[in-house]
């Protein structure tokens, strides 16, 4: 049970970073697509190693989407003011 929670938290947190990186990319560009899907090779091996049921996949996807949204919208943009 604890591995399920750890994996969901990991999916959420790693996608915050990828959502942050994705937000300045042109929609549907190659970089945009890569940042959306880059967490999959990180999450799937952990799910298989910890023998977590495939029934958890929909909730993992929701955690990943939530992390993407938080990273893209809620982290303030760092801009440099030039005079």
Biopython code that builds the backbone (N, CA, C, O; Angstrom):
import numpy as np
from Bio.PDB.StructureBuilder import StructureBuilder

atoms = [
    (1, "UNK", "N", (0.819, -1.205, 0.000)),
    (1, "UNK", "CA", (0.000, 0.000, 0.000)),
    (1, "UNK", "C", (0.863, 1.269, 0.000)),
    (1, "UNK", "O", (0.535, 2.249, -0.669)),
    (2, "UNK", "N", (1.970, 1.239, 0.759)),
    (2, "UNK", "CA", (2.788, 2.442, 0.837)),
    (2, "UNK", "C", (3.458, 2.742, -0.499)),
    (2, "UNK", "O", (3.699, 3.906, -0.820)),
    (3, "UNK", "N", (3.766, 1.694, -1.291)),
    (3, "UNK", "CA", (4.379, 1.933, -2.593)),
    (3, "UNK", "C", (3.419, 2.614, -3.559)),
    (3, "UNK", "O", (3.843, 3.396, -4.409)),
    (4, "UNK", "N", (2.145, 2.326, -3.433)),
    (4, "UNK", "CA", (1.144, 2.984, -4.285)),
    (4, "UNK", "C", (1.138, 4.481, -4.001)),
    (4, "UNK", "O", (1.122, 5.296, -4.923)),
    (5, "UNK", "N", (1.152, 4.833, -2.730)),
    (5, "UNK", "CA", (1.137, 6.245, -2.343)),
    (5, "UNK", "C", (2.433, 6.926, -2.790)),
    (5, "UNK", "O", (2.410, 8.039, -3.317)),
    (6, "UNK", "N", (3.554, 6.252, -2.575)),
    (6, "UNK", "CA", (4.841, 6.827, -2.990)),
    (6, "UNK", "C", (4.857, 7.072, -4.499)),
    (6, "UNK", "O", (5.313, 8.121, -4.953)),
    (7, "UNK", "N", (4.362, 6.109, -5.275)),
    (7, "UNK", "CA", (4.364, 6.251, -6.731)),
    (7, "UNK", "C", (3.453, 7.383, -7.188)),
    (7, "UNK", "O", (3.801, 8.118, -8.112)),
    (8, "UNK", "N", (2.295, 7.533, -6.557)),
    (8, "UNK", "CA", (1.394, 8.626, -6.922)),
    (8, "UNK", "C", (2.005, 9.989, -6.592)),
    (8, "UNK", "O", (1.908, 10.925, -7.386)),
    (9, "UNK", "N", (2.626, 10.095, -5.435)),
    (9, "UNK", "CA", (3.293, 11.352, -5.063)),
    (9, "UNK", "C", (4.443, 11.633, -6.023)),
    (9, "UNK", "O", (4.631, 12.774, -6.443)),
    (10, "UNK", "N", (5.216, 10.603, -6.373)),
    (10, "UNK", "CA", (6.312, 10.762, -7.315)),
    (10, "UNK", "C", (5.796, 11.228, -8.672)),
    (10, "UNK", "O", (6.369, 12.134, -9.278)),
    (11, "UNK", "N", (4.707, 10.607, -9.156)),
    (11, "UNK", "CA", (4.133, 10.993, -10.451)),
    (11, "UNK", "C", (3.697, 12.458, -10.423)),
    (11, "UNK", "O", (3.900, 13.182, -11.397)),
    (12, "UNK", "N", (3.109, 12.892, -9.332)),
    (12, "UNK", "CA", (2.671, 14.280, -9.208)),
    (12, "UNK", "C", (3.866, 15.230, -9.182)),
    (12, "UNK", "O", (3.897, 16.213, -9.922)),
    (13, "UNK", "N", (4.846, 14.937, -8.332)),
    (13, "UNK", "CA", (5.974, 15.847, -8.150)),
    (13, "UNK", "C", (6.862, 15.945, -9.394)),
    (13, "UNK", "O", (7.280, 17.043, -9.761)),
    (14, "UNK", "N", (7.153, 14.832, -10.039)),
    (14, "UNK", "CA", (8.016, 14.879, -11.220)),
    (14, "UNK", "C", (7.325, 15.639, -12.348)),
    (14, "UNK", "O", (7.989, 16.300, -13.146)),
    (15, "UNK", "N", (6.006, 15.551, -12.421)),
    (15, "UNK", "CA", (5.281, 16.256, -13.477)),
    (15, "UNK", "C", (5.124, 17.738, -13.192)),
    (15, "UNK", "O", (4.845, 18.505, -14.113)),
    (16, "UNK", "N", (5.291, 18.166, -11.954)),
    (16, "UNK", "CA", (5.347, 19.603, -11.681)),
    (16, "UNK", "C", (6.549, 20.200, -12.421)),
    (16, "UNK", "O", (6.440, 21.252, -13.051)),
    (17, "UNK", "N", (7.676, 19.525, -12.337)),
    (17, "UNK", "CA", (8.881, 20.018, -13.014)),
    (17, "UNK", "C", (8.687, 20.004, -14.525)),
    (17, "UNK", "O", (9.018, 20.980, -15.197)),
    (18, "UNK", "N", (8.153, 18.904, -15.070)),
    (18, "UNK", "CA", (7.968, 18.827, -16.519)),
    (18, "UNK", "C", (6.906, 19.821, -17.003)),
    (18, "UNK", "O", (7.020, 20.353, -18.107)),
    (19, "UNK", "N", (5.895, 20.072, -16.205)),
    (19, "UNK", "CA", (4.896, 21.089, -16.561)),
    (19, "UNK", "C", (5.502, 22.476, -16.577)),
    (19, "UNK", "O", (5.162, 23.301, -17.425)),
    (20, "UNK", "N", (6.404, 22.732, -15.637)),
    (20, "UNK", "CA", (7.109, 24.015, -15.598)),
    (20, "UNK", "C", (7.960, 24.199, -16.856)),
    (20, "UNK", "O", (7.979, 25.280, -17.444)),
    (21, "UNK", "N", (8.656, 23.150, -17.261)),
    (21, "UNK", "CA", (9.482, 23.225, -18.466)),
    (21, "UNK", "C", (8.641, 23.326, -19.738)),
    (21, "UNK", "O", (9.058, 23.943, -20.718)),
    (22, "UNK", "N", (7.470, 22.722, -19.716)),
    (22, "UNK", "CA", (6.609, 22.662, -20.898)),
    (22, "UNK", "C", (5.890, 23.976, -21.177)),
    (22, "UNK", "O", (5.554, 24.246, -22.330)),
    (23, "UNK", "N", (5.648, 24.779, -20.190)),
    (23, "UNK", "CA", (4.726, 25.909, -20.348)),
    (23, "UNK", "C", (5.166, 26.963, -21.355)),
    (23, "UNK", "O", (4.320, 27.654, -21.922)),
    (24, "UNK", "N", (6.449, 27.104, -21.589)),
    (24, "UNK", "CA", (6.929, 28.110, -22.536)),
    (24, "UNK", "C", (7.123, 27.560, -23.941)),
    (24, "UNK", "O", (7.570, 28.275, -24.837)),
    (25, "UNK", "N", (6.787, 26.296, -24.130)),
    (25, "UNK", "CA", (6.956, 25.681, -25.448)),
    (25, "UNK", "C", (5.687, 25.876, -26.282)),
    (25, "UNK", "O", (4.579, 25.957, -25.752)),
    (26, "UNK", "N", (5.881, 25.946, -27.587)),
    (26, "UNK", "CA", (4.737, 26.080, -28.494)),
    (26, "UNK", "C", (3.893, 24.813, -28.390)),
    (26, "UNK", "O", (4.416, 23.699, -28.406)),
    (27, "UNK", "N", (2.578, 25.001, -28.282)),
    (27, "UNK", "CA", (1.662, 23.877, -28.126)),
    (27, "UNK", "C", (1.788, 22.924, -29.310)),
    (27, "UNK", "O", (1.837, 23.349, -30.464)),
    (28, "UNK", "N", (1.838, 21.631, -29.004)),
    (28, "UNK", "CA", (1.945, 20.534, -29.962)),
    (28, "UNK", "C", (3.299, 20.476, -30.673)),
    (28, "UNK", "O", (3.434, 19.771, -31.673)),
    (29, "UNK", "N", (4.304, 21.204, -30.176)),
    (29, "UNK", "CA", (5.652, 21.090, -30.737)),
    (29, "UNK", "C", (6.288, 19.808, -30.182)),
    (29, "UNK", "O", (5.746, 19.180, -29.273)),
    (30, "UNK", "N", (7.421, 19.436, -30.731)),
    (30, "UNK", "CA", (8.105, 18.226, -30.287)),
    (30, "UNK", "C", (8.521, 18.346, -28.816)),
    (30, "UNK", "O", (8.359, 17.393, -28.054)),
    (31, "UNK", "N", (9.048, 19.489, -28.413)),
    (31, "UNK", "CA", (9.466, 19.690, -27.022)),
    (31, "UNK", "C", (8.272, 19.607, -26.076)),
    (31, "UNK", "O", (8.365, 19.009, -25.004)),
    (32, "UNK", "N", (7.155, 20.207, -26.471)),
    (32, "UNK", "CA", (5.926, 20.169, -25.680)),
    (32, "UNK", "C", (5.486, 18.722, -25.478)),
    (32, "UNK", "O", (5.148, 18.320, -24.364)),
    (33, "UNK", "N", (5.490, 17.946, -26.554)),
    (33, "UNK", "CA", (5.095, 16.539, -26.512)),
    (33, "UNK", "C", (6.037, 15.721, -25.626)),
    (33, "UNK", "O", (5.593, 14.862, -24.865)),
    (34, "UNK", "N", (7.328, 15.993, -25.729)),
    (34, "UNK", "CA", (8.307, 15.253, -24.932)),
    (34, "UNK", "C", (8.126, 15.538, -23.449)),
    (34, "UNK", "O", (8.160, 14.614, -22.637)),
    (35, "UNK", "N", (7.934, 16.802, -23.081)),
    (35, "UNK", "CA", (7.767, 17.137, -21.660)),
    (35, "UNK", "C", (6.505, 16.529, -21.070)),
    (35, "UNK", "O", (6.469, 16.235, -19.875)),
    (36, "UNK", "N", (5.481, 16.335, -21.866)),
    (36, "UNK", "CA", (4.271, 15.696, -21.367)),
    (36, "UNK", "C", (4.509, 14.216, -21.098)),
    (36, "UNK", "O", (4.021, 13.679, -20.104)),
    (37, "UNK", "N", (5.252, 13.558, -21.971)),
    (37, "UNK", "CA", (5.403, 12.109, -21.890)),
    (37, "UNK", "C", (6.704, 11.646, -21.232)),
    (37, "UNK", "O", (6.913, 10.442, -21.084)),
    (38, "UNK", "N", (7.564, 12.547, -20.843)),
    (38, "UNK", "CA", (8.871, 12.175, -20.308)),
    (38, "UNK", "C", (8.793, 11.437, -18.968)),
    (38, "UNK", "O", (9.712, 10.694, -18.621)),
    (39, "UNK", "N", (7.742, 11.626, -18.237)),
    (39, "UNK", "CA", (7.638, 10.956, -16.935)),
    (39, "UNK", "C", (7.254, 9.478, -17.058)),
    (39, "UNK", "O", (7.448, 8.711, -16.114)),
    (40, "UNK", "N", (6.718, 9.077, -18.197)),
    (40, "UNK", "CA", (6.263, 7.690, -18.354)),
    (40, "UNK", "C", (7.409, 6.694, -18.155)),
    (40, "UNK", "O", (7.238, 5.726, -17.414)),
    (41, "UNK", "N", (8.588, 6.898, -18.798)),
    (41, "UNK", "CA", (9.673, 5.937, -18.557)),
    (41, "UNK", "C", (10.212, 5.949, -17.126)),
    (41, "UNK", "O", (10.959, 5.050, -16.739)),
    (42, "UNK", "N", (9.847, 6.940, -16.354)),
    (42, "UNK", "CA", (10.251, 6.978, -14.946)),
    (42, "UNK", "C", (9.238, 6.275, -14.045)),
    (42, "UNK", "O", (9.610, 5.664, -13.043)),
    (43, "UNK", "N", (7.969, 6.363, -14.402)),
    (43, "UNK", "CA", (6.896, 5.829, -13.561)),
    (43, "UNK", "C", (6.650, 4.342, -13.821)),
    (43, "UNK", "O", (6.492, 3.568, -12.877)),
    (44, "UNK", "N", (6.618, 3.940, -15.080)),
    (44, "UNK", "CA", (6.274, 2.554, -15.420)),
    (44, "UNK", "C", (7.237, 1.534, -14.794)),
    (44, "UNK", "O", (6.767, 0.548, -14.227)),
    (45, "UNK", "N", (8.551, 1.726, -14.871)),
    (45, "UNK", "CA", (9.428, 0.730, -14.235)),
    (45, "UNK", "C", (9.209, 0.599, -12.724)),
    (45, "UNK", "O", (9.302, -0.495, -12.168)),
    (46, "UNK", "N", (8.919, 1.719, -12.072)),
    (46, "UNK", "CA", (8.641, 1.642, -10.630)),
    (46, "UNK", "C", (7.360, 0.867, -10.359)),
    (46, "UNK", "O", (7.294, 0.070, -9.423)),
    (47, "UNK", "N", (6.350, 1.104, -11.176)),
    (47, "UNK", "CA", (5.087, 0.373, -11.006)),
    (47, "UNK", "C", (5.300, -1.123, -11.199)),
    (47, "UNK", "O", (4.749, -1.931, -10.451)),
    (48, "UNK", "N", (6.086, -1.489, -12.186)),
    (48, "UNK", "CA", (6.349, -2.907, -12.433)),
    (48, "UNK", "C", (7.251, -3.513, -11.357)),
    (48, "UNK", "O", (7.023, -4.643, -10.925)),
    (49, "UNK", "N", (8.269, -2.775, -10.923)),
    (49, "UNK", "CA", (9.184, -3.279, -9.896)),
    (49, "UNK", "C", (8.457, -3.520, -8.580)),
    (49, "UNK", "O", (8.692, -4.525, -7.908)),
    (50, "UNK", "N", (7.573, -2.595, -8.214)),
    (50, "UNK", "CA", (6.833, -2.732, -6.967)),
    (50, "UNK", "C", (5.573, -3.574, -7.123)),
    (50, "UNK", "O", (4.806, -3.719, -6.171)),
    (51, "UNK", "N", (5.352, -4.129, -8.311)),
    (51, "UNK", "CA", (4.208, -4.995, -8.607)),
    (51, "UNK", "C", (2.881, -4.346, -8.237)),
    (51, "UNK", "O", (2.023, -4.961, -7.602)),
    (52, "UNK", "N", (2.733, -3.106, -8.644)),
    (52, "UNK", "CA", (1.490, -2.368, -8.406)),
    (52, "UNK", "C", (0.520, -2.701, -9.532)),
    (52, "UNK", "O", (0.904, -2.747, -10.701)),
    (53, "UNK", "N", (-0.707, -2.927, -9.181)),
    (53, "UNK", "CA", (-1.743, -3.363, -10.124)),
    (53, "UNK", "C", (-1.958, -2.353, -11.249)),
    (53, "UNK", "O", (-1.854, -1.145, -11.035)),
    (54, "UNK", "N", (-2.259, -2.853, -12.447)),
    (54, "UNK", "CA", (-2.622, -1.951, -13.550)),
    (54, "UNK", "C", (-3.883, -1.132, -13.270)),
    (54, "UNK", "O", (-4.148, -0.146, -13.957)),
    (55, "UNK", "N", (-4.653, -1.531, -12.275)),
    (55, "UNK", "CA", (-5.845, -0.759, -11.913)),
    (55, "UNK", "C", (-5.484, 0.632, -11.380)),
    (55, "UNK", "O", (-6.339, 1.515, -11.327)),
    (56, "UNK", "N", (-4.234, 0.826, -10.991)),
    (56, "UNK", "CA", (-3.804, 2.136, -10.490)),
    (56, "UNK", "C", (-3.422, 3.098, -11.613)),
    (56, "UNK", "O", (-3.174, 4.275, -11.352)),
    (57, "UNK", "N", (-3.370, 2.622, -12.847)),
    (57, "UNK", "CA", (-2.929, 3.471, -13.965)),
    (57, "UNK", "C", (-3.804, 4.720, -14.138)),
    (57, "UNK", "O", (-3.255, 5.809, -14.306)),
    (58, "UNK", "N", (-5.139, 4.613, -14.103)),
    (58, "UNK", "CA", (-5.939, 5.848, -14.253)),
    (58, "UNK", "C", (-5.636, 6.904, -13.177)),
    (58, "UNK", "O", (-5.574, 8.096, -13.478)),
    (59, "UNK", "N", (-5.449, 6.469, -11.936)),
    (59, "UNK", "CA", (-5.150, 7.451, -10.891)),
    (59, "UNK", "C", (-3.732, 8.012, -11.049)),
    (59, "UNK", "O", (-3.492, 9.169, -10.706)),
    (60, "UNK", "N", (-2.794, 7.216, -11.561)),
    (60, "UNK", "CA", (-1.453, 7.733, -11.841)),
    (60, "UNK", "C", (-1.490, 8.777, -12.952)),
    (60, "UNK", "O", (-0.773, 9.776, -12.896)),
    (61, "UNK", "N", (-2.321, 8.543, -13.955)),
    (61, "UNK", "CA", (-2.472, 9.516, -15.038)),
    (61, "UNK", "C", (-3.049, 10.819, -14.500)),
    (61, "UNK", "O", (-2.605, 11.901, -14.885)),
    (62, "UNK", "N", (-4.033, 10.723, -13.615)),
    (62, "UNK", "CA", (-4.609, 11.935, -13.021)),
    (62, "UNK", "C", (-3.579, 12.692, -12.185)),
    (62, "UNK", "O", (-3.547, 13.922, -12.209)),
    (63, "UNK", "N", (-2.741, 11.968, -11.448)),
    (63, "UNK", "CA", (-1.678, 12.630, -10.684)),
    (63, "UNK", "C", (-0.690, 13.323, -11.614)),
    (63, "UNK", "O", (-0.237, 14.432, -11.330)),
    (64, "UNK", "N", (-0.358, 12.673, -12.716)),
    (64, "UNK", "CA", (0.582, 13.268, -13.673)),
    (64, "UNK", "C", (-0.019, 14.516, -14.306)),
    (64, "UNK", "O", (0.672, 15.524, -14.458)),
    (65, "UNK", "N", (-1.284, 14.465, -14.674)),
    (65, "UNK", "CA", (-1.951, 15.633, -15.257)),
    (65, "UNK", "C", (-2.011, 16.764, -14.239)),
    (65, "UNK", "O", (-1.771, 17.924, -14.572)),
    (66, "UNK", "N", (-2.334, 16.417, -12.995)),
    (66, "UNK", "CA", (-2.366, 17.432, -11.945)),
    (66, "UNK", "C", (-1.021, 18.095, -11.750)),
    (66, "UNK", "O", (-0.949, 19.311, -11.574)),
    (67, "UNK", "N", (0.051, 17.310, -11.778)),
    (67, "UNK", "CA", (1.396, 17.876, -11.662)),
    (67, "UNK", "C", (1.739, 18.784, -12.831)),
    (67, "UNK", "O", (2.361, 19.830, -12.644)),
    (68, "UNK", "N", (1.334, 18.391, -14.045)),
    (68, "UNK", "CA", (1.558, 19.235, -15.218)),
    (68, "UNK", "C", (0.839, 20.571, -15.070)),
    (68, "UNK", "O", (1.399, 21.621, -15.386)),
    (69, "UNK", "N", (-0.383, 20.530, -14.596)),
    (69, "UNK", "CA", (-1.162, 21.765, -14.427)),
    (69, "UNK", "C", (-0.533, 22.659, -13.363)),
    (69, "UNK", "O", (-0.395, 23.866, -13.563)),
    (70, "UNK", "N", (-0.156, 22.072, -12.243)),
    (70, "UNK", "CA", (0.471, 22.869, -11.175)),
    (70, "UNK", "C", (1.769, 23.491, -11.673)),
    (70, "UNK", "O", (2.023, 24.673, -11.442)),
    (71, "UNK", "N", (2.581, 22.706, -12.351)),
    (71, "UNK", "CA", (3.852, 23.223, -12.842)),
    (71, "UNK", "C", (3.697, 24.305, -13.888)),
    (71, "UNK", "O", (4.483, 25.251, -13.928)),
    (72, "UNK", "N", (2.690, 24.173, -14.736)),
    (72, "UNK", "CA", (2.515, 25.133, -15.826)),
    (72, "UNK", "C", (1.806, 26.407, -15.395)),
    (72, "UNK", "O", (2.044, 27.466, -15.976)),
    (73, "UNK", "N", (0.953, 26.330, -14.405)),
    (73, "UNK", "CA", (0.113, 27.490, -14.073)),
    (73, "UNK", "C", (0.374, 28.114, -12.719)),
    (73, "UNK", "O", (0.249, 29.330, -12.574)),
    (74, "UNK", "N", (0.727, 27.329, -11.738)),
    (74, "UNK", "CA", (0.784, 27.876, -10.392)),
    (74, "UNK", "C", (2.170, 28.326, -9.964)),
    (74, "UNK", "O", (2.295, 29.138, -9.047)),
    (75, "UNK", "N", (3.209, 27.820, -10.602)),
    (75, "UNK", "CA", (4.556, 28.301, -10.284)),
    (75, "UNK", "C", (4.754, 29.613, -11.030)),
    (75, "UNK", "O", (4.611, 29.647, -12.252)),
    (76, "UNK", "N", (5.079, 30.691, -10.329)),
    (76, "UNK", "CA", (5.207, 31.983, -11.011)),
    (76, "UNK", "C", (6.343, 31.978, -12.031)),
    (76, "UNK", "O", (7.391, 31.366, -11.821)),
    (77, "UNK", "N", (6.107, 32.671, -13.130)),
    (77, "UNK", "CA", (7.138, 32.780, -14.162)),
    (77, "UNK", "C", (8.252, 33.691, -13.677)),
    (77, "UNK", "O", (8.007, 34.748, -13.095)),
    (78, "UNK", "N", (9.463, 33.266, -13.926)),
    (78, "UNK", "CA", (10.633, 34.082, -13.587)),
    (78, "UNK", "C", (10.993, 34.910, -14.802)),
    (78, "UNK", "O", (11.423, 34.368, -15.820)),
    (79, "UNK", "N", (10.826, 36.189, -14.708)),
    (79, "UNK", "CA", (11.149, 37.065, -15.836)),
    (79, "UNK", "C", (12.186, 38.076, -15.403)),
    (79, "UNK", "O", (12.243, 38.470, -14.238)),
    (80, "UNK", "N", (12.987, 38.483, -16.329)),
    (80, "UNK", "CA", (14.017, 39.480, -16.072)),
    (80, "UNK", "C", (13.515, 40.799, -16.615)),
    (80, "UNK", "O", (13.151, 40.892, -17.787)),
    (81, "UNK", "N", (13.491, 41.809, -15.783)),
    (81, "UNK", "CA", (13.058, 43.148, -16.195)),
    (81, "UNK", "C", (14.257, 43.890, -16.781)),
    (81, "UNK", "O", (15.285, 44.043, -16.121)),
    (82, "UNK", "N", (14.118, 44.344, -18.010)),
    (82, "UNK", "CA", (15.186, 45.119, -18.623)),
    (82, "UNK", "C", (14.713, 46.551, -18.849)),
    (82, "UNK", "O", (13.607, 46.789, -19.335)),
    (83, "UNK", "N", (15.553, 47.473, -18.495)),
    (83, "UNK", "CA", (15.200, 48.880, -18.648)),
    (83, "UNK", "C", (15.794, 49.462, -19.884)),
    (83, "UNK", "O", (15.595, 50.644, -20.167)),
]
sb = StructureBuilder()
sb.init_structure("model")
sb.init_model(0)
sb.init_chain("A")
sb.init_seg("    ")
for serial, (resi, resn, name, xyz) in enumerate(atoms, 1):
    if name == "N":
        sb.init_residue(resn, " ", resi, " ")
    sb.init_atom(name, np.array(xyz, "f"), 0.0, 1.0, " ", f" {name:<3s}", serial, name[0])
structure = sb.get_structure()
